[in-house]
Amino acid sequence: MIEQRGYHMEDVILKMEGITKLFPGVRALDNVQLELRKGEVHAVIGENGAGKSTLMKILLGIYIADEGTIVYKGEPVRYTSPLEALSHGIAMIHQEISLIPTMDVAENIWLGREKRFLKGRLIDRKARYQATEELLEKLDIHLDSHAIVKNLSIAQMQLIEIARATSYDADVIIMDEPTSALTDVEIQLLYRIIRDLSARGVSIIFISHKIEELFEVCNRVSVYRDGHYIGTHNCDEITQPELINMIVGREMNNLFPKQEVAIGDTVLRVEHLSSAGVFDDVSFEVHRGEILGFCGLMGAGRTEIMRSIFGIDPHDSGKIVMDGKEVRIKKPKDAVRCGLGMVTEDRLRMGAIYALSVMANTTIAHFYAICNKLGFYRRSNEMQAFSSIRDTLSVKCSSHKQKISQLSGGNQQKVIIGRWLLTNPKVLILDEPTRGIDVGSKSEIHRLISGLAAQGMAIIMISSEMPEIIGMSDRILVVRHGKIVHECMREDATQEGLITYAFGAQAN
Ligand SMILES: Nc1ncnc2c1ncn2[C@@H]1O[C@H](COP(=O)(O)OP(=O)(O)OP(=O)(O)O)[C@@H](O)[C@H]1O
């Protein structure tokens, strides 16, 4: 828990009250409130579509509330743009990286506000790099201020975003799922930065779906559900199950509903697969009905191995064998023909077609199956396929015609996952299937994955969440620096053991 010092923790810096926001056909927020105190880390939590982003967008002036008031530092305010909010000390760090890839770290941080001389005609480059180094040092971020952003990892980019927000001397920083692309070590660094900012009196709004992390880093938590405010608690006065109850509005006693399934024959065998500098001599097999978990640190090569098996990226050597026969997969189309399906990690960028409806986005990879025997499109088949996914994954949308772009981030993800679930492959590869997805829907997706395995599908699941890997997999492989370094059965897996192998230390 963070200690507050040097100011009164009771000082309220921001109060949003009675906030209501209507979109055509949706009451996104209904009489909602949020109270932020000086120097606190305040978690904002709720299911996908609960209204968290809409509330933040109202604070930043991206949307105008239909009703309600915002009082900031004792004054009623109504900003008209994020830039205006920023100039008053409210900064937001988005999940999507908003840096310019071809510029370096320092240029990105000070873009548009560099120190100038010669009547503003020349930028003071020396001052820019000096200020960057001081800023990075203060935050203990080890990055070269001259490094070009496109050569950095997503995690490093996120750290630059954080550095940029702090460089504005913001009083309030909103962090939208800040740890979703970070490794365990970077998460610890981020927590330290947050504690440090908080100790200096900066208030942080922390949006996250990872319940455990709230207890590690937040002082209070406000819960929202279906556009309603449910309540606010001190994190040390509420238990994890109580919080989950508030979020989902019902008892959740089985977070990992894994069914015991008899494991069948080998479906997919990968032999000595290598790609120079990316992964090396990877061999494994997966059986019918089995859930094979792939864990490891971010950047360990798990995604790259799967992308190569699925034909998105090439490999240099090795064999892929499906049902006993060697197959050549050069592009994803070949993989689909062999009976593979893959839900990629960056499914929103790779998968969502924003101009199309929720229904079209769900059924697009399933098109032939929704036609009748003569090959004519059947709307009723499409409706049925869509409804089954909408209901199983609780996709929140106002109608099947709604544009996917209007759905909350988590609901968009559910649609893309649902799309692949409909194609009924022999082997389904899921890369971080529940990242960004709320706790209730997570458990629905787990139930669905487990149900698919029970029907004989082989599942390969990459996840960075250890409880998810251990809770769902029959067998677990640990990848480190592009190699499989450990294999264990579910009953022998412990979080500490897996993490030890992932970090490369010797486990006992
Ligand atoms: N521009 C829009 N047009 C129509 N409906 C919208 C728009 N933006 C949001 N909504 C709706 O408002 C509701 C709240 O969405 P919001 O994005 O605030 O949820 P969220 O809590 O941030 O969810 P997530 O965790 O999935 O990001 C959803 O039902 C969403 O479909």
Ligand as a Chemical Component Dictionary entry (heavy atoms), coordinates in Angstrom:
data_LIG
# 
_chem_comp.id                   LIG 
_chem_comp.type                 NON-POLYMER 
_chem_comp.pdbx_formal_charge   0 
_chem_comp.three_letter_code    LIG 
# 
loop_
_chem_comp_atom.comp_id 
_chem_comp_atom.atom_id 
_chem_comp_atom.alt_atom_id 
_chem_comp_atom.type_symbol 
_chem_comp_atom.charge 
_chem_comp_atom.model_Cartn_x 
_chem_comp_atom.model_Cartn_y 
_chem_comp_atom.model_Cartn_z 
_chem_comp_atom.pdbx_ordinal 
LIG N1  N1  N 0 -19.021 6.377  -30.007 1  
LIG C1  C1  C 0 -19.928 5.518  -29.530 2  
LIG N2  N2  N 0 -21.109 5.310  -30.164 3  
LIG C2  C2  C 0 -22.034 4.451  -29.672 4  
LIG N3  N3  N 0 -21.875 3.746  -28.530 5  
LIG C3  C3  C 0 -20.718 3.914  -27.854 6  
LIG C4  C4  C 0 -19.683 4.797  -28.313 7  
LIG N4  N4  N 0 -18.654 4.756  -27.431 8  
LIG C5  C5  C 0 -19.017 3.873  -26.464 9  
LIG N5  N5  N 0 -20.266 3.374  -26.709 10 
LIG C6  C6  C 0 -20.999 2.420  -25.869 11 
LIG O1  O1  O 0 -20.942 2.873  -24.524 12 
LIG C7  C7  C 0 -20.808 1.768  -23.631 13 
LIG C8  C8  C 0 -19.617 1.996  -22.715 14 
LIG O2  O2  O 0 -18.419 1.860  -23.462 15 
LIG P1  P1  P 0 -16.965 2.166  -22.862 16 
LIG O3  O3  O 0 -16.009 2.136  -24.021 17 
LIG O4  O4  O 0 -16.985 3.384  -22.019 18 
LIG O5  O5  O 0 -16.729 0.868  -21.929 19 
LIG P2  P2  P 0 -15.457 0.435  -21.086 20 
LIG O6  O6  O 0 -15.903 0.263  -19.670 21 
LIG O7  O7  O 0 -14.334 1.374  -21.308 22 
LIG O8  O8  O 0 -15.123 -1.012 -21.691 23 
LIG P3  P3  P 0 -13.731 -1.804 -22.009 24 
LIG O9  O9  O 0 -13.242 -2.384 -20.732 25 
LIG O10 O10 O 0 -14.184 -2.902 -22.914 26 
LIG O11 O11 O 0 -12.793 -0.853 -22.658 27 
LIG C9  C9  C 0 -20.710 0.520  -24.488 28 
LIG O12 O12 O 0 -21.970 -0.096 -24.524 29 
LIG C10 C10 C 0 -20.326 1.048  -25.869 30 
LIG O13 O13 O 0 -20.837 0.215  -26.894 31 
# 
loop_
_chem_comp_bond.comp_id 
_chem_comp_bond.atom_id_1 
_chem_comp_bond.atom_id_2 
_chem_comp_bond.value_order 
_chem_comp_bond.pdbx_ordinal 
LIG N1  C1  SING 1  
LIG C1  N2  SING 2  
LIG C1  C4  DOUB 3  
LIG N2  C2  DOUB 4  
LIG C2  N3  SING 5  
LIG N3  C3  DOUB 6  
LIG C3  C4  SING 7  
LIG C3  N5  SING 8  
LIG C4  N4  SING 9  
LIG N4  C5  DOUB 10 
LIG C5  N5  SING 11 
LIG N5  C6  SING 12 
LIG C6  O1  SING 13 
LIG C6  C10 SING 14 
LIG O1  C7  SING 15 
LIG C7  C8  SING 16 
LIG C7  C9  SING 17 
LIG C8  O2  SING 18 
LIG O2  P1  SING 19 
LIG P1  O3  DOUB 20 
LIG P1  O4  SING 21 
LIG P1  O5  SING 22 
LIG O5  P2  SING 23 
LIG P2  O6  DOUB 24 
LIG P2  O7  SING 25 
LIG P2  O8  SING 26 
LIG O8  P3  SING 27 
LIG P3  O9  DOUB 28 
LIG P3  O10 SING 29 
LIG P3  O11 SING 30 
LIG C9  O12 SING 31 
LIG C9  C10 SING 32 
LIG C10 O13 SING 33 
# 
